[in-house]
């Protein structure tokens, strides 16, 4: 064998080492370049100063705000206050405080921002905001639900400090029919680009041709040249699938005149696309670069989904060629005990709860939601009706959006469609809700105007709005419905068969329905192709519109929330889920109708305390509980409801058969048993072909003895915004929930966390939501922990006099 040449070996080793060192150097250079790269979109939420009140001099750069409160955004000052019948928001706003507030942030503009286009972008400020930079007013923005931005470039100081001041005026009440919150309640961003850049909301992605084998993706990009010279750029677009693999690309050279803009269209074919649907919410990403002299001058990344949507009376709503029946819920924008503050985790959790309850769609009543809300719908798979307004030219309250509509509707509607058009979850745009002028020719003209403005931006989705009768013949709405692609019915789906005979081309969706009509509406949706679905009012309880969905005892003041003042009611109890996210029995029943994920459920109708009677209201169902703990009713008949997708059910009490009943569609998949109350175990069993299948149990609880804590997450990000939701339950010594417990709970936090909010589901409990104490209601309460900027353990301890306390630990980590 020939001996190796030592020189060659040394040379080889030297070459490898040199190559390795060059690779390290290259990586270091790339890392350095990445470190020096100016982020296009920078979170601007931290280290603000806040003052609740009005002081005109706060706009000045030199104003002394040292005594103001330090806080991070998002922030809602209304939820921090106490509900009080004297507060001007009244029952509509949940009796929370409103008023005027100021925010200020001092910052330095980095040197790399020089010569750049720098804008501040607000996702949402409620309401009537005015923004100042170094004392200069940038403008006012009335609507509290639309996003907006201002160019800061001409006013920035690069040698000293800069101050952004924001005045928020929510003092003119009543301006909303539900809880609005007050303040900068959504994220704020700093947008930094070159003078040659992609416009804000300047990317529009559609999928005009879709099949299992191939999809056509069309990308329209608005390119702006804000220089005084003509510019030549290369637009480079790459598509990535959910696994970050290349799915297609396109490159084109663009010539831009000085101080001009141009929308450029690119078309890319994707082979074997993964189609977006609620069951398979796979997302693609469009990575769009502007190149000059082989240097990237701007770059954006936009998530999108590949799918096809179609609406016809013959086949209903079709997603990717498959008919989908919509089981939808309406939601308002508040996050329970957090108020309107749109923390990312709170918005994401809301979508998780909706999905878990069996909904496949949500209506953002009656305003555009946060960006995070829609991102979660895309990622988790929830269809969306994105809604713009609650009123048009005629208002419902003295200070609502009607006074701004004529001047602002175009800007606010454009903002919704431009911002949200790339979300695959959005399948319809809604231009309004129960507008006061419905039934008039003026309403038709306004609807045509709004629908036309949307179609100028997006022609891929239908336009709807929610229409309710106005005490006249329902047919008076025909001309208004004709101005929409899909007619939205509020509480009127029962007329759909007759309407279809009169107007066979009409597509119908019930945009609001009473919870008690779940079965009747499900049948209408199931049996009629032109009825594409139903949205219950509501999917979740919410603050404000106080008293909606309440039940009450005889002798109490009757009526609905608009007829009387029902304080201490300060929220709506009409949701399938309560304010903490706990599913009520109606939620399980609705899910059982529409899905195959739940086939058996049992609850007990609340008995009437003799001689009183329980009265229901329009949006309520009979109060029904997952409980077999009724000590005051020994020997008395209680009504037990069993919801079942099995042909029959059997009910047992302490292993003794109470009876067997059918639970087919003819019975509404529901059986009711009268059972003399006796403590022990109540068991319902599904029966199929004479054989017992699955069962569900209610067990009588003993005396309240201990506290049980359940966290939705074991880890949170130490970013000052992440959240952990903790369910607090009071149980007996054996760990069985004591559903009658109302003990006062004390919360204590140690480590890198704070209490963001506490709650129970009782809409008559007037304790403040930002606190370290809360009573349990029906054995449950909730505490929300927010991270700080420190990475360490967080310990929550919950105690109550006479009960064994409980503690849990979660970990806050740096990402």
Secondary structure, 3 states (H helix, E strand, C coil): CCCCCHHHHHHHHHHHHHHHHHHHHHHHHHHHHHHHCCCCEEECCCCEEEEECCCHHHHCCCCCCCCCEEECCCCCCHHHCCCCCCCCCCCCCCCCCCEEEEEEEEEECCHHHCCCEEEEEECCCECCEEEEECCEEEEEECCCCCCEEEECHHHCCCCCEEEEEEEEEECCCCCCCCCCCCECCCCEEEEEECCEEEEEEEEEEEEEEECCCEEEEEEEEEEEECCCCCEEEEEEEEEECCCCCEEEEEEEEEEECCCEEEEEEEEEEEECCCECECCECCCEEEEEEEEECCEEEEEEEEEECECCEEEECCCEEEECCEECCEEEEEECCCCHHHCCCCCHHHHHHHHHHHHHCCCCEEEECCCCCCHHHHHHHHHHCCEEEEECCCCCCCCCCCCCCHHHHHHHHHHHHHHHHHHHCCCCCEEEEEEEECCCCCCCHHHHHHHHHHHHHHHHHCCCCEEEEEECCCCCCHHHHHHHHHCCCCEEEECCHHHHHHHHHHCCCCCEEEEEECHHHHHHHHHHHHHCCCEEEEEECCCECEECCCCCCCEEECCCCCCCCCCCCCCCCCEECCCCECCCCCECHHHHHHHHHHCCCCCEEEEEECCCCCCCCEEECCCCCCCEECCCCCHHHECCEEEEEEEECCCEEEEEECCEEEEEEECCHHHCCEEEEEEEECCCEEEEEEEECCEEEEEEEEECCCCCCEEEEEECCCEEECCCCCEEEEEEEEECCCCCECCCCCCEEEEEEEECEEEEEEECCCCCCCCCCCCCEEECECCEEEEEEEECCCCCEEEEEEECCCCECEEEEEEEECC
